[in-house]
Amino acid sequence: MARCNAQKKSYDVIIVGAGGHGLGAAYYLASKYGITNVAVIEKGWLGGGNTGRNTTIIRSNYLYDESARLYDHAVDLWDGLSQELNYNVMFSKRGVLMLAHNVHDVQSFQRHIHANRLNGVDNKWLTPEQCKSFCPPLDISSAKRYPVMGGALQQRAGVARHDSVAWGYARAAAKLGVDIIQNCAVTGVKRGPDGAVEGVETERGFIGAKKIGVSAAGNSTVIMNMAGLDFPLESYPLQALVSEPVKPIFPCVVMSNSVHAYISQSDKASW
Ligand SMILES: Cc1cc2nc3c(=O)[nH]c(=O)nc-3n(C[C@H](O)[C@H](O)[C@H](O)COP(=O)(O)OP(=O)(O)OC[C@H]3O[C@@H](n4cnc5c(N)ncnc54)[C@H](O)[C@@H]3O)c2cc1C
């Protein structure tokens, strides 16, 4: 990994947090906009936050019109990401199947499917038999506590190796000149008399910047408070049960809102 922990006195842009968002922002600033005098400052290690701990699912079958294009564009980006970054992010378009277990689920998923299609997002309804054919381990017999009454399938959804994504963005950004400074918590944000930002205080001293991006996930409000700004966000913990890497059984991601659970097998573990 190139240029980790190099540090200048000041940068054009500082990004707080080396997760997928911070590293992605740094990479696109450098690659698409030619802004390379950038530092990503991370209190721990690359992708050590949510980015390296999530269940790796990539999908865009969300309901609301306002977010449809954003999510769908994001899914499209994955297609060429390994080639673009010259790093295998292990994107596997294995499909995400959401199971319906009652009439409410059926109606709600069909509403999602119609809304998605109106926005050009792929999503289709499968009968129980089609669900079984797509995902053979499913038991579709009717005498079950949660019978499978059908399912919504987004075929181009899938999974990727989450920490590879962080490493891939980091290496590609670093190649373009971005400095990635790990083990260096931001402890303060300095603003001048006119209110404009001047840089950040860190565990290794002050680093100047006229522009600061904050992508510190649940800590974003804390960083914004350091700048004297009240951020209208609340953070909630989200946890996943992770097993040892069980041999491949499920060919896709299977979700069930009623059971409030999903199963996903990755090369790292099963979620
Ligand atoms: C259990 C779980 C399962 C999930 N499953 C999925 C899923 O299947 N699909 C999906 O799309 N999303 C999923 N998510 C959500 C997804 O992981 C997050 O939205 C995404 O990773 C956030 O990326 P980020 O870069 O914003 O934050 P993070 O990856 O959390 O990065 C923020 C970084 O900021 C750093 N930081 C914090 N404070 C400071 C400071 N003071 N100074 C310097 N650095 C600081 C942290 O150390 C951290 O590395 C899941 C999340 C969880 C927790």
The ligand as a Gaussian input file, in Angstrom:
#p B3LYP/6-31G(d) Opt

LIG

0 1
 C      -23.407000      -4.921000      10.911000
 C      -23.551000      -4.034000       9.683000
 C      -24.016000      -4.584000       8.503000
 C      -24.149000      -3.784000       7.377000
 N      -24.503000      -4.364000       6.205000
 C      -24.515000      -3.635000       5.071000
 C      -24.767000      -4.268000       3.831000
 O      -24.943000      -5.484000       3.749000
 N      -24.789000      -3.482000       2.714000
 C      -24.557000      -2.129000       2.775000
 O      -24.584000      -1.466000       1.733000
 N      -24.308000      -1.508000       3.945000
 C      -24.253000      -2.226000       5.080000
 N      -23.956000      -1.627000       6.268000
 C      -23.726000      -0.186000       6.259000
 C      -22.333000       0.156000       5.704000
 O      -21.362000      -0.699000       6.257000
 C      -21.992000       1.602000       6.040000
 O      -23.000000       2.474000       5.553000
 C      -20.676000       2.031000       5.385000
 O      -19.651000       1.085000       5.594000
 C      -20.257000       3.356000       5.957000
 O      -19.010000       3.708000       5.398000
 P      -18.299000       4.984000       5.921000
 O      -17.035000       5.144000       5.139000
 O      -19.260000       6.129000       5.922000
 O      -18.031000       4.664000       7.474000
 P      -16.936000       3.732000       8.173000
 O      -16.510000       2.602000       7.336000
 O      -17.455000       3.427000       9.539000
 O      -15.692000       4.705000       8.277000
 C      -15.652000       5.799000       9.177000
 C      -14.232000       5.896000       9.683000
 O      -14.112000       7.096000      10.435000
 C      -13.139000       6.852000      11.413000
 N      -13.204000       7.883000      12.448000
 C      -14.170000       8.069000      13.371000
 N      -13.862000       9.100000      14.172000
 C      -12.666000       9.585000      13.737000
 C      -11.811000      10.633000      14.177000
 N      -12.114000      11.407000      15.213000
 N      -10.657000      10.846000      13.493000
 C      -10.317000      10.074000      12.434000
 N      -11.080000       9.056000      11.985000
 C      -12.245000       8.820000      12.636000
 C      -13.490000       5.453000      11.910000
 O      -12.381000       4.856000      12.591000
 C      -13.851000       4.749000      10.629000
 O      -12.780000       4.012000      10.065000
 C      -23.833000      -2.389000       7.435000
 C      -23.370000      -1.843000       8.626000
 C      -23.209000      -2.660000       9.736000
 C      -22.652000      -2.046000      11.019000

